[in-house]
């Protein structure tokens, strides 16, 4: 049993000052100043326990981590200093001076545990359970729980593998399932942002610049992985094959808002997207001597992203965004592109030019174009 504490402290600081001396092009003697300070403190505690009973090996890790990030920003500007000899803001005309500052604190707290077991380096299982908390979310949504399990089987360590060992020195099957969280939002997205320096009815006012969404939650990715590791020719040729299936739910995105709200977007959670694919990696060492080795690597990846769920809309498949095109098969206009349930994520749609109308007479028989804003087609227009 062992305990390992750790403490980290990082700081960065930048101080800037700029002054433009009097000249014929710009006689204003403009001055700017900035003070930027960032600090991150981190405290970790790790409790580790190892135990072996015969061919049974156990390991347990429990710990906690606390991360505090602090940010300070100050900037100022002014002009109209009476001389080039004083290059700081205090010499500028008071009525031109503008100074602003802000500070921000971001805290991340985590508790975690992991237990692993293996039997004679043949069978391996592990389970983990981290709990993460972030100050970026509202009080009721700060915490997320993300379990994970994995298992592996070194078949090459089995007795029945002995006849095959001269040809295949390594053959390992492994699989895992787990969840991870994403808290990549600005604290102002859940708490709201405000700015001073505005007037309302002739009085000093404060403007709401970022619309708060206190229902924001962690974006969660649930992953399943299964793979095989193969070693041939005394492990000079290694082959790794992996299949994975990842579903990301409560995706964080900027939801467009109607202009009447006074805001362009609001940070929101919506829907789920699946990414699944195959990774194949081959590593070969044609030459290996005491003083020289030559290694070659090749890999292949295939991935397909599909939209699984979106917020309910009036569109077919709850489509968000996209364009309207004419479908010659159905003879109707349909919506394509954007995001739609059951369709691939990140798809691109474009027009395919099949010709132009030779004369105005031909163009009169064209189907009505809902995207033409009432304009009738004439000779020379695209079909």
N, C-alpha and C positions, 0 to 999 in steps of 0.2 A: 504494500500500500504506500503510495507516495502522493504528495500534494505539491503542486507547482503554481505559485502566484506569479503574476507578471504585471508590470505597470509601464505604460508608454505615454510619452508627452511630446507632441509635435506642435511647432508654431512657425508661422511665416508672417512677415510684416513687410509692407512696402509703403514708402513715403515718396510722393512725387510733387514737384513744383515746377511750373513753367511760366516763363515771362517773355513777352515779345516787346523788345525795345521800340522806342519811337522811330517811325520810318515814314516815308512819303506815301507808301501804299496803305499802311494801317497805322495811324497816329494815336490809337486808343490805349496803347500800353496794356494789352490784355494779360490777365494773370489767372492761372488755374492751380489748384492744389488738391491733393488726394491723400488719404491715409487709409490703408487697407490692412486688416489684421485678421488672421485665421489661427484657431487653436483647436487641437484635438487631443483629448485625454482618454485613455483606455485602461481599464482594470479587468484582468482576467484571473480566474481561479480554476485550477484543473486538478481533480482528484482521480488518481489512476490506481486500479487494482488488477494484479495478475495472479493467476493460480493455475497450476498444472497438477493433474492427478493421473498418473500413468500416461496414456496417450491422449488424454482429454485436456485441452487447453482453453482457459477462460480469460477474458479481459473485460473490464468494465471501466467506463470513463464517465464521470459526472462533472459538470462545470457550469460556470456562469461568466457572462461578459457584459461589461458596461462601457458604452462609448458615448462621449459627450463632445459635440462639435459646436464651436462658437465662431461667429462671423461678425465682423464690424466693418462698416464702410462709411467714409466721410469724404465729401467732395465740396469744393467751393470755387467760385469764379467771381471776377470783378474786372473793372477797367477804369481808365481815367486817372492813373497815378500821375502826380505832378513832376516826377523825375524818374530817370532810368536807374538811379542808385539804390532805390528801395524796391526790391523785386518780390515782395510778399503781399498778401491780400490786404493787410492793414493799411497800405498806402493808397489803395484804390478808392474811388468815390463811393461813399456809403450807400447812395441810392442805387448803385449798380451791383452791389454785393449780393450774391446768392450762395447760401450754404445749406447742404442737406446731409443727413446722416441716418444710418439704420443699423440695427443689430439683430442677430438671429441665433437661436439655440436649437439644436437638433439632437435628441437623445435616443439611443438604441440600447435596449436591454434584452439579453438572451439567457435562457436556461436550457441546458441540453444534457442528454444522457445517451450513451451508446454501449451496447453489450455485444461481444463477439465470442464465437465458439468455433473450435475446429477439432476434429478427431484425426490425429496422426497425419495432419496435412493432407487429408483426403476430402473430408466433408467440412464445409465452412458455412456458417450462418451468422448474420448480424442484424441488429435492430437498433434504430435510433429514434429519439423523440425530442426534437428541439421546440422550444416555445419562444417566439420572438415578439417583442413589443417595440413600437415606434411612436414617438411623440408627434409624428407628422399627421396622424389620424385623430379623429374626434375620440373622446374618452371611451365611448362604448365600442369602438372598433380598433383600439390600439394593438390588441394581441392576436396572434395567429399561432396555430399548432400544426406542425408539419412532420408527420411520422414517415418512417422509411424502413424497409426490410430488404435483405439481399441474401443470396445463397450461391455456393459454388461447389463444384465436384471435380477434383483432380483425378480423372480416370486413369492417368498414366501411373499413379501410385498404387493402383489395385494389382493384386496378384495375377488376375486373369489377363493383365496387359503385357505380361512378360514376353509372350511370343511376338507381340507387335512392336515392342520397344526398339529393336534394331532399326525399324523403319520410321516410327512415329515416337519421338521422345517426349512430346508434350501434347496432352489433349485435355482441355479444361472446359467444362460447361459452367455457365454462370447466368444469373438473372437477378433483377432488382426491381423494386417498386418503391416510389417515394413521392413526397410533395415538397415543393419549395415556394417561398413567398417573395413577392416583389413590392417594395414600398417606395418606388421611384416617383414620388410626387413632391411638390413644393408644400411646405407646411401651410402656406396661404391658401392652397386649394381646398383644404378642409375647414380653415378658420376664417378665410376672407382676407382680402388685402385692401388697404386704405392709404390714401395719399393726401397730404396737406398742401397748402398753397393755392387753393381754389376759393372762389367767392360765390356766395349765394345771397341774392337780395341785397348786395352791397356789404355783406358781412363775411368775415373769414369763415371758410367752410372746409369740410373734409369729404373727399370723394371716395366712394367704394369702387376700387379698380379691379378687384378679382372677386367673383361671386363664390361664396362659400358653399361647399357641399359636405355637410357633416355625416352623410350616409356612405362616404367612400370607405371601401374595405380593401384589404390586401388582395393583390392579384395572385392567384394560385395556379401553379403548374403541377399537374399530376403526371408522372412519367413511369412507363414500363419499359424494361430493357431485357433482352435475351441475347446471349452471344456465345461464341466458341473461340478458343485460342488453340492453335495447332502449331507444333514445332517439329520440323523435319530435318534430316541430314545433320544430326547432332545440334539441332536448334540453329543451324545456319540459315534456314528458311522458316520464317514465321508468318502465319496467316491468322488474322483476326477478323471475324465476321460478327456484326452487330445488327440487330433489329430493334428499333425503338418506336414508341408510340407516346406522344406527349399531348395532353389536353390542357390548354390554358383557359381558365374560367375567370369571370369578373375582370376582364381585361380593362386596363386603365387607358382612357382616350379622352380627347377633347370633343365633347358633344356640341355641335352647332346649335345656336339659339336664334330665335327670331329677333330681328333688329329692334322691335318694340321693347325688348327687355333692357336695352342699353348695354348688353354684353354680347360679344361675338361667340364665345364658347363657355362651357363649364366643364371642369374635370369630372369624369363620371366612370362608373363601371358598366360594362355591357358585354353580354354574350360570351361565347367560348369558341376557340379555334383549335383544331387538331393538327399537329405536325407528326408525320410518321415517315419512316424511311429505313434505308439500309446503308451501313458503312462497311467497306471492305478495305483492309489494309494489309499489304504484303511487304515484308522486310527481308532482304536477302544479304548475306555476307559471303560473296564469292571468294574473297581472299582474307585469311586471318592467320597472321604469323605473330611472333613475339614482338616485332617492331613495326608491323604494318597491318592495317585492316582496311577493307573497302566494303562499305555498306550501301545498298540501294533500297530506296523506298518507293512504293507506288500505292495510291489509294483511289477509291471510287466511292462516291456518295450519291444517293438518290433520296430526295425528300419531296413530299407532297403535303401541302397545307390546304385544309378544308374548313370552311365556316360551318360550325355546328348549330349555334344558336345566336339570335339577335333580338333586340327589343321589338315588341310588336309594333308594326306600322301598317299603313293602308296598302302598302305595296305587296305584290306576290313574293313569297319567300322572305317577307320582312326586309326587302332590299333597302339598303341605305346608299344614296348616291347613284352613280351610273348615268346612262344616257338612253334615249329612245331611238330605236332603229326600225326599219321596215324589214319584216321577215317575208321573203318571197314564197316560202313554202306554205305558210298559213295565210298569207295575204293580209296580215295585220301588223300594226306597230307594236313592238314589245320592248320591255325594259331589259337592258343588259349592263354588265360592268358594276362597279362599286362593290358592295358586300352583300351577299345573299346566302341564306341558309342552304347547305348542300352543295354550294359551288366553291371552286378553288379560291383561296385567298391570294390577292395580288395579281389576279388576271388582268390582262390588257385587251381592250376592244378598239377596233379601228374600222373605218369604212374600206370596202373593197370596190375599187372602181371597175365596173364591168362595161363601161362605154359612155357615150354621150348621145343626146337626141340630135339627129341630123337636121331636123327642120322644126319650125314652130308647130306644124301640124302634128308631128310625132309627139311633141312635148305635151299637147293638149290631152293626150290619152294617158299621161303619167298618173300614177296613184297620188292621192292627196298627201302632201308632205306636212306632217304636223310640226316639223321643226323649221318650216319656211316662213312662219309668222304671216301666213296669208298670201305670200308671193307665189304667183303662178310660174311654172317652169316654161322656158322658151328654148329654142334651138341652141345647142352648145352647152346646155346644162348637163350635169352628171345624171345618169340613169339611176 
